[in-house]
Every structure is written in structure tokens, then in C-alpha cells.
């Protein structure tokens, strides 16, 4: 898992943190790196295989 939080140019947090993952191996790590290097992570969707955690969260919310 990775946790990513947007920040200002001078490195002050300016938004909620985003959970990413799970990261399972070199391929997922490379996909995360490429997505981050693209530099538009706030407007570009996360690669599907790196957003699997959201299914867990949604399932947990539905069962509560």
C-alpha cells in the first residue's frame, strides 16, 4: 500500500490522503511510478489494478 497526499509547492498538505494499492510486485510498483511521474495524479485516474483497496472500503461500508 502507498499513501499519497496532495501538497502545495512549498510542501504544505492541501487535501486528503489517498490510499493506493495493494502494490503486488515490480509491475505494480512501476505502474505507480509512471502514474506519479505523469504529474497529474489529481485529475488522472489511478491504474485499475492499483485501486483494488477501494473495493474493500466500499464492501466494508455496505456491510456496516
N, CA, C, O and CB atoms as a CASP TS submission, in Angstrom:
PFRMAT TS
TARGET T0000
AUTHOR 0000-0000-0000
METHOD Language model
MODEL 1
PARENT N/A
ATOM      1  N   UNK     1       0.841  -1.175   0.000  1.00  0.00           N
ATOM      2  CA  UNK     1       0.000   0.000   0.000  1.00  0.00           C
ATOM      3  C   UNK     1       0.887   1.239   0.000  1.00  0.00           C
ATOM      4  O   UNK     1       2.002   1.231   0.520  1.00  0.00           O
ATOM      5  CB  UNK     1      -0.957  -0.002   1.215  1.00  0.00           C
ATOM      6  N   UNK     2       0.373   2.279  -0.583  1.00  0.00           N
ATOM      7  CA  UNK     2       1.025   3.583  -0.550  1.00  0.00           C
ATOM      8  C   UNK     2      -0.030   4.600  -0.126  1.00  0.00           C
ATOM      9  O   UNK     2      -1.226   4.400  -0.336  1.00  0.00           O
ATOM     10  CB  UNK     2       1.663   3.955  -1.950  1.00  0.00           C
ATOM     11  N   UNK     3       0.420   5.661   0.457  1.00  0.00           N
ATOM     12  CA  UNK     3      -0.461   6.744   0.873  1.00  0.00           C
ATOM     13  C   UNK     3       0.075   8.018   0.241  1.00  0.00           C
ATOM     14  O   UNK     3       1.244   8.360   0.416  1.00  0.00           O
ATOM     15  CB  UNK     3      -0.544   6.865   2.443  1.00  0.00           C
ATOM     16  N   UNK     4      -0.772   8.712  -0.487  1.00  0.00           N
ATOM     17  CA  UNK     4      -0.350   9.892  -1.223  1.00  0.00           C
ATOM     18  C   UNK     4      -1.221  11.067  -0.810  1.00  0.00           C
ATOM     19  O   UNK     4      -2.447  10.959  -0.793  1.00  0.00           O
ATOM     20  CB  UNK     4      -0.427   9.656  -2.753  1.00  0.00           C
ATOM     21  N   UNK     5      -0.589  12.192  -0.475  1.00  0.00           N
ATOM     22  CA  UNK     5      -1.346  13.368  -0.056  1.00  0.00           C
ATOM     23  C   UNK     5      -0.920  14.567  -0.891  1.00  0.00           C
ATOM     24  O   UNK     5       0.274  14.842  -1.009  1.00  0.00           O
ATOM     25  CB  UNK     5      -1.141  13.652   1.453  1.00  0.00           C
ATOM     26  N   UNK     6      -1.879  15.286  -1.474  1.00  0.00           N
ATOM     27  CA  UNK     6      -1.533  16.474  -2.246  1.00  0.00           C
ATOM     28  C   UNK     6      -0.931  17.548  -1.345  1.00  0.00           C
ATOM     29  O   UNK     6      -1.265  17.655  -0.165  1.00  0.00           O
ATOM     30  CB  UNK     6      -2.769  17.021  -2.970  1.00  0.00           C
ATOM     31  N   UNK     7      -0.039  18.335  -1.930  1.00  0.00           N
ATOM     32  CA  UNK     7       0.576  19.420  -1.170  1.00  0.00           C
ATOM     33  C   UNK     7       0.831  20.612  -2.081  1.00  0.00           C
ATOM     34  O   UNK     7       0.800  20.502  -3.307  1.00  0.00           O
ATOM     35  CB  UNK     7       1.893  18.952  -0.512  1.00  0.00           C
ATOM     36  N   UNK     8       1.079  21.739  -1.458  1.00  0.00           N
ATOM     37  CA  UNK     8       1.398  22.958  -2.190  1.00  0.00           C
ATOM     38  C   UNK     8       2.845  22.888  -2.665  1.00  0.00           C
ATOM     39  O   UNK     8       3.575  21.960  -2.319  1.00  0.00           O
ATOM     40  CB  UNK     8       1.164  24.217  -1.308  1.00  0.00           C
ATOM     41  N   UNK     9       3.248  23.862  -3.448  1.00  0.00           N
ATOM     42  CA  UNK     9       4.618  23.909  -3.957  1.00  0.00           C
ATOM     43  C   UNK     9       5.627  23.921  -2.815  1.00  0.00           C
ATOM     44  O   UNK     9       6.714  23.358  -2.940  1.00  0.00           O
ATOM     45  CB  UNK     9       4.817  25.141  -4.847  1.00  0.00           C
ATOM     46  N   UNK    10       5.272  24.561  -1.700  1.00  0.00           N
ATOM     47  CA  UNK    10       6.189  24.611  -0.557  1.00  0.00           C
ATOM     48  C   UNK    10       5.930  23.482   0.448  1.00  0.00           C
ATOM     49  O   UNK    10       6.315  23.576   1.613  1.00  0.00           O
ATOM     50  CB  UNK    10       6.069  25.959   0.145  1.00  0.00           C
ATOM     51  N   UNK    11       5.276  22.419  -0.020  1.00  0.00           N
ATOM     52  CA  UNK    11       5.124  21.156   0.721  1.00  0.00           C
ATOM     53  C   UNK    11       4.204  21.210   1.941  1.00  0.00           C
ATOM     54  O   UNK    11       4.448  20.519   2.930  1.00  0.00           O
ATOM     55  CB  UNK    11       6.456  20.699   1.163  1.00  0.00           C
ATOM     56  N   UNK    12       3.162  22.016   1.877  1.00  0.00           N
ATOM     57  CA  UNK    12       2.143  22.012   2.929  1.00  0.00           C
ATOM     58  C   UNK    12       0.958  21.186   2.434  1.00  0.00           C
ATOM     59  O   UNK    12       0.487  21.372   1.312  1.00  0.00           O
ATOM     60  CB  UNK    12       1.699  23.476   3.306  1.00  0.00           C
ATOM     61  N   UNK    13       0.485  20.280   3.274  1.00  0.00           N
ATOM     62  CA  UNK    13      -0.652  19.439   2.895  1.00  0.00           C
ATOM     63  C   UNK    13      -1.846  20.314   2.523  1.00  0.00           C
ATOM     64  O   UNK    13      -2.142  21.297   3.202  1.00  0.00           O
ATOM     65  CB  UNK    13      -1.028  18.471   4.044  1.00  0.00           C
ATOM     66  N   UNK    14      -2.529  19.946   1.436  1.00  0.00           N
ATOM     67  CA  UNK    14      -3.664  20.761   0.990  1.00  0.00           C
ATOM     68  C   UNK    14      -4.861  19.909   0.564  1.00  0.00           C
ATOM     69  O   UNK    14      -5.725  20.380  -0.176  1.00  0.00           O
ATOM     70  CB  UNK    14      -3.237  21.654  -0.165  1.00  0.00           C
ATOM     71  N   UNK    15      -4.914  18.693   1.015  1.00  0.00           N
ATOM     72  CA  UNK    15      -6.048  17.846   0.668  1.00  0.00           C
ATOM     73  C   UNK    15      -5.955  16.518   1.388  1.00  0.00           C
ATOM     74  O   UNK    15      -4.959  16.226   2.051  1.00  0.00           O
ATOM     75  CB  UNK    15      -6.120  17.625  -0.842  1.00  0.00           C
ATOM     76  N   UNK    16      -6.995  15.718   1.255  1.00  0.00           N
ATOM     77  CA  UNK    16      -7.000  14.420   1.937  1.00  0.00           C
ATOM     78  C   UNK    16      -6.014  13.445   1.302  1.00  0.00           C
ATOM     79  O   UNK    16      -5.712  13.527   0.111  1.00  0.00           O
ATOM     80  CB  UNK    16      -8.402  13.820   1.919  1.00  0.00           C
ATOM     81  N   UNK    17      -5.527  12.537   2.111  1.00  0.00           N
ATOM     82  CA  UNK    17      -4.619  11.499   1.617  1.00  0.00           C
ATOM     83  C   UNK    17      -5.402  10.467   0.814  1.00  0.00           C
ATOM     84  O   UNK    17      -6.589  10.249   1.054  1.00  0.00           O
ATOM     85  CB  UNK    17      -3.870  10.817   2.790  1.00  0.00           C
ATOM     86  N   UNK    18      -4.730   9.839  -0.136  1.00  0.00           N
ATOM     87  CA  UNK    18      -5.319   8.815  -0.991  1.00  0.00           C
ATOM     88  C   UNK    18      -4.576   7.502  -0.783  1.00  0.00           C
ATOM     89  O   UNK    18      -3.349   7.455  -0.870  1.00  0.00           O
ATOM     90  CB  UNK    18      -5.276   9.243  -2.484  1.00  0.00           C
ATOM     91  N   UNK    19      -5.329   6.429  -0.507  1.00  0.00           N
ATOM     92  CA  UNK    19      -4.745   5.096  -0.384  1.00  0.00           C
ATOM     93  C   UNK    19      -4.578   4.513  -1.776  1.00  0.00           C
ATOM     94  O   UNK    19      -5.459   4.650  -2.625  1.00  0.00           O
ATOM     95  CB  UNK    19      -5.626   4.169   0.506  1.00  0.00           C
ATOM     96  N   UNK    20      -3.451   3.863  -2.004  1.00  0.00           N
ATOM     97  CA  UNK    20      -3.161   3.233  -3.289  1.00  0.00           C
ATOM     98  C   UNK    20      -2.711   1.808  -3.019  1.00  0.00           C
ATOM     99  O   UNK    20      -1.871   1.564  -2.152  1.00  0.00           O
ATOM    100  CB  UNK    20      -2.073   4.028  -4.089  1.00  0.00           C
ATOM    101  N   UNK    21      -3.271   0.879  -3.759  1.00  0.00           N
ATOM    102  CA  UNK    21      -2.795  -0.486  -3.622  1.00  0.00           C
ATOM    103  C   UNK    21      -3.924  -1.485  -3.502  1.00  0.00           C
ATOM    104  O   UNK    21      -5.097  -1.149  -3.663  1.00  0.00           O
ATOM    105  CB  UNK    21      -1.899  -0.598  -2.434  1.00  0.00           C
ATOM    106  N   UNK    22      -3.552  -2.702  -3.218  1.00  0.00           N
ATOM    107  CA  UNK    22      -2.209  -3.125  -2.843  1.00  0.00           C
ATOM    108  C   UNK    22      -1.241  -3.073  -4.025  1.00  0.00           C
ATOM    109  O   UNK    22      -1.638  -3.158  -5.187  1.00  0.00           O
ATOM    110  CB  UNK    22      -2.250  -4.530  -2.270  1.00  0.00           C
ATOM    111  N   UNK    23       0.018  -2.933  -3.692  1.00  0.00           N
ATOM    112  CA  UNK    23       1.100  -2.935  -4.674  1.00  0.00           C
ATOM    113  C   UNK    23       1.727  -4.316  -4.600  1.00  0.00           C
ATOM    114  O   UNK    23       2.381  -4.663  -3.616  1.00  0.00           O
ATOM    115  CB  UNK    23       2.166  -1.785  -4.402  1.00  0.00           C
ATOM    116  N   UNK    24       1.522  -5.097  -5.648  1.00  0.00           N
ATOM    117  CA  UNK    24       1.921  -6.501  -5.640  1.00  0.00           C
ATOM    118  C   UNK    24       2.996  -6.749  -6.698  1.00  0.00           C
ATOM    119  O   UNK    24       2.700  -7.207  -7.802  1.00  0.00           O
ATOM    120  CB  UNK    24       0.700  -7.415  -5.885  1.00  0.00           C
ATOM    121  N   UNK    25       4.228  -6.445  -6.352  1.00  0.00           N
ATOM    122  CA  UNK    25       5.339  -6.763  -7.239  1.00  0.00           C
ATOM    123  C   UNK    25       5.854  -5.584  -8.040  1.00  0.00           C
ATOM    124  O   UNK    25       5.374  -4.456  -7.931  1.00  0.00           O
ATOM    125  CB  UNK    25       4.933  -7.833  -8.168  1.00  0.00           C
ATOM    126  N   UNK    26       6.857  -5.899  -8.852  1.00  0.00           N
ATOM    127  CA  UNK    26       7.544  -4.875  -9.637  1.00  0.00           C
ATOM    128  C   UNK    26       6.632  -4.196 -10.657  1.00  0.00           C
ATOM    129  O   UNK    26       6.763  -2.996 -10.902  1.00  0.00           O
ATOM    130  CB  UNK    26       8.725  -5.487 -10.348  1.00  0.00           C
ATOM    131  N   UNK    27       5.716  -4.948 -11.250  1.00  0.00           N
ATOM    132  CA  UNK    27       4.816  -4.363 -12.246  1.00  0.00           C
ATOM    133  C   UNK    27       3.925  -3.288 -11.650  1.00  0.00           C
ATOM    134  O   UNK    27       3.743  -2.225 -12.244  1.00  0.00           O
ATOM    135  CB  UNK    27       3.960  -5.441 -12.875  1.00  0.00           C
ATOM    136  N   UNK    28       3.372  -3.562 -10.484  1.00  0.00           N
ATOM    137  CA  UNK    28       2.530  -2.567  -9.817  1.00  0.00           C
ATOM    138  C   UNK    28       3.355  -1.363  -9.371  1.00  0.00           C
ATOM    139  O   UNK    28       2.902  -0.224  -9.482  1.00  0.00           O
ATOM    140  CB  UNK    28       1.815  -3.192  -8.611  1.00  0.00           C
ATOM    141  N   UNK    29       4.563  -1.610  -8.869  1.00  0.00           N
ATOM    142  CA  UNK    29       5.435  -0.506  -8.448  1.00  0.00           C
ATOM    143  C   UNK    29       5.780   0.379  -9.645  1.00  0.00           C
ATOM    144  O   UNK    29       5.799   1.605  -9.533  1.00  0.00           O
ATOM    145  CB  UNK    29       6.732  -1.050  -7.790  1.00  0.00           C
ATOM    146  N   UNK    30       6.050  -0.245 -10.787  1.00  0.00           N
ATOM    147  CA  UNK    30       6.363   0.522 -11.999  1.00  0.00           C
ATOM    148  C   UNK    30       5.139   1.313 -12.466  1.00  0.00           C
ATOM    149  O   UNK    30       5.271   2.455 -12.904  1.00  0.00           O
ATOM    150  CB  UNK    30       6.851  -0.419 -13.126  1.00  0.00           C
ATOM    151  N   UNK    31       3.958   0.714 -12.374  1.00  0.00           N
ATOM    152  CA  UNK    31       2.732   1.421 -12.768  1.00  0.00           C
ATOM    153  C   UNK    31       2.502   2.636 -11.873  1.00  0.00           C
ATOM    154  O   UNK    31       2.107   3.697 -12.356  1.00  0.00           O
ATOM    155  CB  UNK    31       1.511   0.475 -12.702  1.00  0.00           C
ATOM    156  N   UNK    32       2.748   2.486 -10.574  1.00  0.00           N
ATOM    157  CA  UNK    32       2.606   3.610  -9.647  1.00  0.00           C
ATOM    158  C   UNK    32       3.623   4.697  -9.968  1.00  0.00           C
ATOM    159  O   UNK    32       3.280   5.878 -10.007  1.00  0.00           O
ATOM    160  CB  UNK    32       2.772   3.137  -8.192  1.00  0.00           C
ATOM    161  N   UNK    33       4.861   4.303 -10.195  1.00  0.00           N
ATOM    162  CA  UNK    33       5.902   5.274 -10.545  1.00  0.00           C
ATOM    163  C   UNK    33       5.519   6.051 -11.794  1.00  0.00           C
ATOM    164  O   UNK    33       5.604   7.279 -11.814  1.00  0.00           O
ATOM    165  CB  UNK    33       7.248   4.569 -10.756  1.00  0.00           C
ATOM    166  N   UNK    34       5.098   5.341 -12.838  1.00  0.00           N
ATOM    167  CA  UNK    34       4.736   6.000 -14.096  1.00  0.00           C
ATOM    168  C   UNK    34       3.572   6.961 -13.898  1.00  0.00           C
ATOM    169  O   UNK    34       3.569   8.060 -14.453  1.00  0.00           O
ATOM    170  CB  UNK    34       4.379   4.960 -15.161  1.00  0.00           C
ATOM    171  N   UNK    35       2.589   6.552 -13.111  1.00  0.00           N
ATOM    172  CA  UNK    35       1.424   7.394 -12.851  1.00  0.00           C
ATOM    173  C   UNK    35       1.838   8.664 -12.108  1.00  0.00           C
ATOM    174  O   UNK    35       1.375   9.757 -12.433  1.00  0.00           O
ATOM    175  CB  UNK    35       0.367   6.620 -12.041  1.00  0.00           C
ATOM    176  N   UNK    36       2.708   8.514 -11.113  1.00  0.00           N
ATOM    177  CA  UNK    36       3.179   9.677 -10.356  1.00  0.00           C
ATOM    178  C   UNK    36       4.037  10.598 -11.213  1.00  0.00           C
ATOM    179  O   UNK    36       3.903  11.819 -11.142  1.00  0.00           O
ATOM    180  CB  UNK    36       3.968   9.227  -9.133  1.00  0.00           C
ATOM    181  N   UNK    37       4.921  10.015 -12.024  1.00  0.00           N
ATOM    182  CA  UNK    37       5.794  10.831 -12.872  1.00  0.00           C
ATOM    183  C   UNK    37       5.007  11.600 -13.921  1.00  0.00           C
ATOM    184  O   UNK    37       5.465  12.635 -14.406  1.00  0.00           O
ATOM    185  CB  UNK    37       6.835   9.955 -13.551  1.00  0.00           C
ATOM    186  N   UNK    38       3.828  11.103 -14.275  1.00  0.00           N
ATOM    187  CA  UNK    38       2.971  11.806 -15.230  1.00  0.00           C
ATOM    188  C   UNK    38       2.617  13.187 -14.687  1.00  0.00           C
ATOM    189  O   UNK    38       2.408  14.127 -15.453  1.00  0.00           O
ATOM    190  CB  UNK    38       1.685  10.990 -15.521  1.00  0.00           C
ATOM    191  N   UNK    39       2.550  13.304 -13.349  1.00  0.00           N
ATOM    192  CA  UNK    39       2.400  14.604 -12.704  1.00  0.00           C
ATOM    193  C   UNK    39       0.996  15.160 -12.622  1.00  0.00           C
ATOM    194  O   UNK    39       0.816  16.293 -12.176  1.00  0.00           O
ATOM    195  CB  UNK    39       3.221  15.562 -13.397  1.00  0.00           C
ATOM    196  N   UNK    40       0.004  14.411 -13.032  1.00  0.00           N
ATOM    197  CA  UNK    40      -1.368  14.920 -12.988  1.00  0.00           C
ATOM    198  C   UNK    40      -2.252  13.952 -12.220  1.00  0.00           C
ATOM    199  O   UNK    40      -3.378  13.667 -12.627  1.00  0.00           O
ATOM    200  CB  UNK    40      -1.921  15.140 -14.414  1.00  0.00           C
ATOM    201  N   UNK    41      -1.734  13.450 -11.103  1.00  0.00           N
ATOM    202  CA  UNK    41      -2.442  12.388 -10.393  1.00  0.00           C
ATOM    203  C   UNK    41      -3.765  12.830  -9.791  1.00  0.00           C
ATOM    204  O   UNK    41      -4.614  11.989  -9.497  1.00  0.00           O
ATOM    205  CB  UNK    41      -1.574  11.845  -9.314  1.00  0.00           C
ATOM    206  N   UNK    42      -3.959  14.117  -9.601  1.00  0.00           N
ATOM    207  CA  UNK    42      -5.240  14.562  -9.050  1.00  0.00           C
ATOM    208  C   UNK    42      -6.362  14.510 -10.085  1.00  0.00           C
ATOM    209  O   UNK    42      -7.536  14.456  -9.719  1.00  0.00           O
ATOM    210  CB  UNK    42      -5.110  15.975  -8.506  1.00  0.00           C
ATOM    211  N   UNK    43      -6.013  14.526 -11.370  1.00  0.00           N
ATOM    212  CA  UNK    43      -7.041  14.502 -12.412  1.00  0.00           C
ATOM    213  C   UNK    43      -6.979  13.261 -13.297  1.00  0.00           C
ATOM    214  O   UNK    43      -7.906  13.014 -14.068  1.00  0.00           O
ATOM    215  CB  UNK    43      -6.917  15.726 -13.271  1.00  0.00           C
ATOM    216  N   UNK    44      -5.917  12.483 -13.203  1.00  0.00           N
ATOM    217  CA  UNK    44      -5.772  11.266 -13.997  1.00  0.00           C
ATOM    218  C   UNK    44      -6.117  10.068 -13.123  1.00  0.00           C
ATOM    219  O   UNK    44      -5.539   9.904 -12.049  1.00  0.00           O
ATOM    220  CB  UNK    44      -4.329  11.138 -14.576  1.00  0.00           C
ATOM    221  N   UNK    45      -7.047   9.229 -13.563  1.00  0.00           N
ATOM    222  CA  UNK    45      -7.432   8.083 -12.729  1.00  0.00           C
ATOM    223  C   UNK    45      -6.253   7.157 -12.433  1.00  0.00           C
ATOM    224  O   UNK    45      -5.345   6.993 -13.249  1.00  0.00           O
ATOM    225  CB  UNK    45      -8.542   7.293 -13.412  1.00  0.00           C
ATOM    226  N   UNK    46      -6.292   6.575 -11.279  1.00  0.00           N
ATOM    227  CA  UNK    46      -5.305   5.589 -10.864  1.00  0.00           C
ATOM    228  C   UNK    46      -5.467   4.344 -11.725  1.00  0.00           C
ATOM    229  O   UNK    46      -6.596   3.953 -12.021  1.00  0.00           O
ATOM    230  CB  UNK    46      -5.454   5.246  -9.354  1.00  0.00           C
ATOM    231  N   UNK    47      -4.354   3.700 -12.142  1.00  0.00           N
ATOM    232  CA  UNK    47      -4.491   2.437 -12.871  1.00  0.00           C
ATOM    233  C   UNK    47      -5.376   1.468 -12.071  1.00  0.00           C
ATOM    234  O   UNK    47      -5.228   1.351 -10.855  1.00  0.00           O
ATOM    235  CB  UNK    47      -3.090   1.803 -13.143  1.00  0.00           C
ATOM    236  N   UNK    48      -6.274   0.793 -12.744  1.00  0.00           N
ATOM    237  CA  UNK    48      -7.277  -0.056 -12.093  1.00  0.00           C
ATOM    238  C   UNK    48      -6.673  -1.030 -11.104  1.00  0.00           C
ATOM    239  O   UNK    48      -7.209  -1.209 -10.010  1.00  0.00           O
ATOM    240  CB  UNK    48      -8.053  -0.820 -13.126  1.00  0.00           C
ATOM    241  N   UNK    49      -5.573  -1.659 -11.464  1.00  0.00           N
ATOM    242  CA  UNK    49      -5.007  -2.677 -10.568  1.00  0.00           C
ATOM    243  C   UNK    49      -4.446  -2.082  -9.282  1.00  0.00           C
ATOM    244  O   UNK    49      -4.196  -2.808  -8.320  1.00  0.00           O
ATOM    245  CB  UNK    49      -3.916  -3.447 -11.283  1.00  0.00           C
ATOM    246  N   UNK    50      -4.243  -0.757  -9.257  1.00  0.00           N
ATOM    247  CA  UNK    50      -3.751  -0.103  -8.045  1.00  0.00           C
ATOM    248  C   UNK    50      -4.880   0.487  -7.206  1.00  0.00           C
ATOM    249  O   UNK    50      -4.626   1.109  -6.175  1.00  0.00           O
ATOM    250  CB  UNK    50      -2.764   0.988  -8.410  1.00  0.00           C
ATOM    251  N   UNK    51      -6.102   0.298  -7.633  1.00  0.00           N
ATOM    252  CA  UNK    51      -7.254   0.841  -6.903  1.00  0.00           C
ATOM    253  C   UNK    51      -8.089  -0.268  -6.268  1.00  0.00           C
ATOM    254  O   UNK    51      -9.252  -0.052  -5.926  1.00  0.00           O
ATOM    255  CB  UNK    51      -8.130   1.676  -7.842  1.00  0.00           C
ATOM    256  N   UNK    52      -7.505  -1.442  -6.110  1.00  0.00           N
ATOM    257  CA  UNK    52      -8.264  -2.570  -5.555  1.00  0.00           C
ATOM    258  C   UNK    52      -8.698  -2.322  -4.121  1.00  0.00           C
ATOM    259  O   UNK    52      -9.706  -2.876  -3.682  1.00  0.00           O
ATOM    260  CB  UNK    52      -7.438  -3.838  -5.620  1.00  0.00           C
ATOM    261  N   UNK    53      -7.961  -1.502  -3.381  1.00  0.00           N
ATOM    262  CA  UNK    53      -8.341  -1.210  -1.991  1.00  0.00           C
ATOM    263  C   UNK    53      -9.727  -0.594  -1.913  1.00  0.00           C
ATOM    264  O   UNK    53     -10.439  -0.809  -0.932  1.00  0.00           O
ATOM    265  CB  UNK    53      -7.322  -0.274  -1.343  1.00  0.00           C
ATOM    266  N   UNK    54     -10.123   0.167  -2.922  1.00  0.00           N
ATOM    267  CA  UNK    54     -11.423   0.847  -2.871  1.00  0.00           C
ATOM    268  C   UNK    54     -12.568  -0.154  -2.847  1.00  0.00           C
ATOM    269  O   UNK    54     -13.629   0.138  -2.294  1.00  0.00           O
ATOM    270  CB  UNK    54     -11.581   1.790  -4.068  1.00  0.00           C
ATOM    271  N   UNK    55     -12.375  -1.323  -3.433  1.00  0.00           N
ATOM    272  CA  UNK    55     -13.415  -2.351  -3.362  1.00  0.00           C
ATOM    273  C   UNK    55     -13.589  -2.831  -1.933  1.00  0.00           C
ATOM    274  O   UNK    55     -14.709  -3.092  -1.494  1.00  0.00           O
ATOM    275  CB  UNK    55     -13.077  -3.534  -4.282  1.00  0.00           C
ATOM    276  N   UNK    56     -12.475  -2.949  -1.195  1.00  0.00           N
ATOM    277  CA  UNK    56     -12.555  -3.364   0.207  1.00  0.00           C
ATOM    278  C   UNK    56     -13.307  -2.320   1.013  1.00  0.00           C
ATOM    279  O   UNK    56     -14.171  -2.655   1.824  1.00  0.00           O
ATOM    280  CB  UNK    56     -11.145  -3.588   0.797  1.00  0.00           C
ATOM    281  N   UNK    57     -12.979  -1.058   0.790  1.00  0.00           N
ATOM    282  CA  UNK    57     -13.615   0.031   1.538  1.00  0.00           C
ATOM    283  C   UNK    57     -15.104   0.065   1.237  1.00  0.00           C
ATOM    284  O   UNK    57     -15.920   0.157   2.154  1.00  0.00           O
ATOM    285  CB  UNK    57     -12.966   1.391   1.195  1.00  0.00           C
ATOM    286  N   UNK    58     -15.466  -0.006  -0.037  1.00  0.00           N
ATOM    287  CA  UNK    58     -16.882   0.034  -0.406  1.00  0.00           C
ATOM    288  C   UNK    58     -17.637  -1.154   0.173  1.00  0.00           C
ATOM    289  O   UNK    58     -18.765  -0.999   0.642  1.00  0.00           O
ATOM    290  CB  UNK    58     -17.036   0.060  -1.926  1.00  0.00           C
ATOM    291  N   UNK    59     -17.037  -2.329   0.146  1.00  0.00           N
ATOM    292  CA  UNK    59     -17.676  -3.517   0.705  1.00  0.00           C
ATOM    293  C   UNK    59     -17.863  -3.363   2.211  1.00  0.00           C
ATOM    294  O   UNK    59     -18.917  -3.712   2.742  1.00  0.00           O
ATOM    295  CB  UNK    59     -16.846  -4.775   0.395  1.00  0.00           C
ATOM    296  N   UNK    60     -16.859  -2.848   2.896  1.00  0.00           N
ATOM    297  CA  UNK    60     -16.953  -2.650   4.343  1.00  0.00           C
ATOM    298  C   UNK    60     -18.042  -1.636   4.680  1.00  0.00           C
ATOM    299  O   UNK    60     -18.790  -1.826   5.639  1.00  0.00           O
ATOM    300  CB  UNK    60     -15.602  -2.187   4.914  1.00  0.00           C
ATOM    301  N   UNK    61     -18.134  -0.569   3.905  1.00  0.00           N
ATOM    302  CA  UNK    61     -19.164   0.443   4.160  1.00  0.00           C
ATOM    303  C   UNK    61     -20.563  -0.119   3.954  1.00  0.00           C
ATOM    304  O   UNK    61     -21.488   0.222   4.692  1.00  0.00           O
ATOM    305  CB  UNK    61     -18.954   1.652   3.254  1.00  0.00           C
ATOM    306  N   UNK    62     -20.720  -0.982   2.948  1.00  0.00           N
ATOM    307  CA  UNK    62     -22.027  -1.554   2.664  1.00  0.00           C
ATOM    308  C   UNK    62     -22.473  -2.511   3.761  1.00  0.00           C
ATOM    309  O   UNK    62     -23.670  -2.660   4.008  1.00  0.00           O
ATOM    310  CB  UNK    62     -22.006  -2.271   1.329  1.00  0.00           C
ATOM    311  N   UNK    63     -21.515  -3.161   4.423  1.00  0.00           N
ATOM    312  CA  UNK    63     -21.883  -4.150   5.437  1.00  0.00           C
ATOM    313  C   UNK    63     -22.092  -3.530   6.819  1.00  0.00           C
ATOM    314  O   UNK    63     -22.521  -4.218   7.745  1.00  0.00           O
ATOM    315  CB  UNK    63     -20.818  -5.219   5.519  1.00  0.00           C
ATOM    316  N   UNK    64     -21.796  -2.254   6.964  1.00  0.00           N
ATOM    317  CA  UNK    64     -21.976  -1.593   8.273  1.00  0.00           C
ATOM    318  C   UNK    64     -23.310  -0.909   8.375  1.00  0.00           C
ATOM    319  O   UNK    64     -23.619  -0.309   9.404  1.00  0.00           O
ATOM    320  CB  UNK    64     -20.874  -0.582   8.520  1.00  0.00           C
TER
END
